[in-house]
Amino acid sequence: MIVEPRIAFDDLDAHPLVRAISDLAAHPGDEHAAHRVAAELFGLEVTVPAAIAALVLGSEGAFATLARKGIEPGDRRRARVARELTRLGEFAHADLESMLDSHGLADAMPPDIDDPAPGHPPAFIALRTRLRDDADWGALAEPLGDFYALQGTGALASHRVLRFSHGSLVGVPIPDPVTPGDLIGGTAQRAPLAASLDAFLDGAPANDALLYGPPGTGKSVAVRALGRGEKAALATRFGLRVAFTQLTQDRYIEMATGLVARLGGSASDTLAPAALRFARGGHGLTPRTARQFAVAWVSGTVPAPPD
């Protein structure tokens, strides 16, 4: 049987899992091909359909790129996409266990459970679930095109949080989630950034933003909570500049007290003096210091005052 080469999802051919299963499907009696599949499956944390569905959703191939730019409903290329998706669905839901069992390798199959990592966005999880549970992937060509158009391609589509590494954006599989509700104080300080982000999400133009200030004053956590001094020459490139400065003593104590309560600790008359001593020990009056103190207070590891 002649199998059409993948064009719409040509980038999937380079993935070791797809390549190994393709070889085994074409030559089910090939022991070396079976061992390659077993090696790829052994490290999976999700089922095979879920793993291949994730590769489809994270594709940066020809169809994903085209759909991102916009493809008309009647475009004849959609028929090709549907055929390739149908073949991928059959491929993902194939009875690999039986093929491997003939080589004594069925125990390499991953467990039949799926626990999506928190790094995946809701739209990704919803469509991955449909692909995982239904082998008729060709019927989902249109929803998949809409997914690329709205969510993007590659790591952008498959991760809630990304970081810039070696010249490109890469997904963070298990991000450390922070929400605005997790933060104590600084609401007014973050307000311009939140307003600019809201405008951007509503489709309005928005400025690039530069957050600056000493280490530990809340710049990174503000950005994390709101997503999905610098040289003046650099600062002028940004239309929105938000300064994060040292806390006042009162604000620092208020933040430390609130964090202690949130972590389940109890306050006493000695908390404020202890928090200030902690800050004077070289940490400074910053939100980071307040959190470090709160953790130390609740765990009973705050350094004792000097004699």
N, C-alpha and C positions, 0 to 999 in steps of 0.2 A: 504494500500500500504506500502510495506517495503522499507524504504529509507536506502541506503548504509551509513554506518558511514564514517565520514571524516577521512582520513588517511594522504593524502598528505598535507592537510590544517587543521590538527587537532588542531592547536593552536587557530583557529578562534572560536571554540566552547566555549572558556572561555570568549569571549567578550560579555558584557551585551546586546548590540544591536543585535548581531547574535543570542544569546540564546533566547532573547525575541521574535524575529521574527520567529524563529524555532518553539517555543511553540505555537504561534498564528497560524502559517501555519498548524501545526498538529491538533490544536483544535480551529478552527475559531469561534466557539460559546462560547469559554471560556472568560467570562468578565474580570477575573483577568489577563489573558494573554494579552488581549487587552489593559488594563490599563498599564501594564508593557511596551508594545510597545509604547504607546502614551507618556509615561514618557521619554523613550529613544529618541524618535523622536523630542520631543519638544525643546531640546537643540541643535539640529543639525544646522549647518550653511551652509550645502550643501545638495543636494538631497540624497535620500537613496541609489541609485546605486553608486553615487560618494563616499559616506561614506564607503560602503562595498568594493568598488574597492580599496580604500585607505588601508583598512585592508588587502586585498589580497596582494597588492604591498609591504606592510610593514610586511608581514608574516615572521616568523622565524620557521615555521613548517618543516615537513619532506621534502617536495619538494623544498622549498627555500634553505634549507641546502644542499640537494643533488645537485641542479642546481649550487649552488655556487662552489661546488667542481668539477663539471663537469659531465654531463650525455650524453650518446651517443644518436644520433637521433633515432636509432631503439630500444632503451631500452623499454621493454614491460611495464615498470611502467608509461610511458608517457600516455598510454591508460587510466590508472586509474586517472591520473592528469586531462586529458581532460573530463572524466565523472564528476569528482568533480567540475571542473570549470563550466561545463554546468549547473549542479545543482545550483551552487552558482549564476550564471547569472540569472537563472529563479527566484531564491530566491530574488535577489537584485531588479529585475524589476517586482516583483509581484505587484498586484493591492492592496496594503495595504490600500489605501484610502477607497476602498469599504468595506474591512474587518472591518476597524475601524468605518466606517459610520453606520454600523448596531448596534454599541454600542454607537453612539452619540459622537465619538471621532475623527472624520475626521479633525477637526480644529487643531489637533496636528501635522499634516503633515507639514514638512518644505517647504519653498517657492521653486518653480521650477527654481532656479538660482544657479549658481556655480561661486564662485570667489576664485580661488586658492590662498592660502596664499603665500607670497613671500619666505617662508622658504622651499618650495618644489623645488627640482631640475627639469630641463626641461624634462629629460627622464621619471621621475615619472608623471609629468603633462600630457605628451603626451599619455602614456599608460593608465593612469586613465581616460582620456577623451574618449579613444576608449571603455573602459569597461563601462563607464557611458552611452555612446550613443548606444551601441549594446549589446543586451541580449545574443548573442551567444558567451559566454566566452570560451567555449570549443575550438573554433577555434584559440584562442590566447594562447594556452598552450606553443607553441614553442617560440613566442616572450616573454612570461612571463619568461620562463626559461633563455632566453638570458639576460633579464633584471636583474635577480638575479645574473647571472654570472658576469655581467659587473658592476652593481651598488651596489651589496651587498644585505644584508637582514636587516630587522628591521629598526631601526632609521637611519642607514647608508644609506639605499636605499631611504628613504622617506624624508630626510631633507638635506638641503644644508649646514647647520651649526649644529655642535654638541658640547656639553659640557660634561665634566666628572663630574658625580655627584653620590655620594654614591657607588663608585666602578664600575660604568658602564657608557657608553656613552648614553646620551639622546638627542633627537632632540630639537632644538630651533625653535618653531613655527613661530615666527615673529622676525627674526634677524635684527640688525641694520646694513644695508649694507654699506660697505666702499670699494671703489676701489682704485687702485694705483693713478688714476687721481684725486682723492679727496685730496691727500696728497700734501703738498707744502714743498719742501726741503727734504733732507735725501735720495735722490735717490741712491747715491753712497753707502750709509750706508746699504740700503736694498738690494743692488745688489747681494751679495753672497747668501742671503736667496732666492731671486727670481731665481737665476741660479740653486741652488740646487733643488728647487721645480720643475722647468722646466725639469730638468734631471729625476726626479722621475716620472713625468707625461709621459715622453717619454719612460718609462720602464727601465731606467738606474738605477744603485744603487745610493742611496743618504744617506748622514749622517743624524743622528738626529741633531737637532739644539737647542742651548741654547741661548736665548736672555736675556741679563742682563743689569742692570743699575738702576738709581734712579727712583722713581715713576714719571709718567707723561712725560717720555722722548720718548715715541712712540713705546714701545715694543708690547703692545696688539693691537694697531691699525695697526701696520705693519703686524702682523699675520692675522688679519681680512681682511686687504686689499689684501693680497696675497693668500687666500683660496676661493677654495673650500676649590750692589755687592754680588755675590754668593760665597759659600765656594769653595776653589780650589779643594777639594776632589770631590765635586759634578760636577764641571766644567769639570774635566778630563773624565767624562763619555761621553761627547759629542764631535763628530769629527768636528763640525762646531760651532763656538762661535761668536756671533755678539754683540758687545757692543753698547749700546745706552746711550750717555752721555749728560750732560748739553749743551745747545746751546751757541755759542758765542753771544755777544751782537748784532753784525751786523746780524747774521742769525736769531736771535729771532725777530728783528725789521722787517726784510724782510718777515718772515713768518706771523707776525701779520698784516703787511700791505696787504699782499696777501689775507689773510683770510677776512679782512675787505672788500676788493674789491669783493671777491667771495660772501659775504653775502649781497652785494648791498649797502654797506656804502661808504662814501666818505672820502678821506684822507685830512689832513691839516698839517700845520707846528707843531701843538700840538700833533699829533698822536704819534710820536716816544717818546717824553718825557713822555706822559701819559702811553704808553705801558711799559716803564722802571719802572715808579713808581708802576704800577700794579704788575710787577714782584717782585720788592723789597718789596712789601707789604706782603711777605711770600710765594708767589707762585713759584718763581724761574724761570730761563730761560729755559723753556721746551715747547715743542709743545702744550701740554695741556694748559699751561698758555697762549700761544699765541691765542689759540682758545677761551678760556674763556674771554680774553681781547677783541677779535674781537666781540664776542656776546654782551659784555657789551658796547662797543663803538657804535655799530650799534643801540642798543636799548636805548642808552643815559643814561646808568646806571653806567658809570665809576665813581668811587669815586672822589670827588673833591680834588685837592691838598691841603695840610695843609696850614694854614695861616702862 
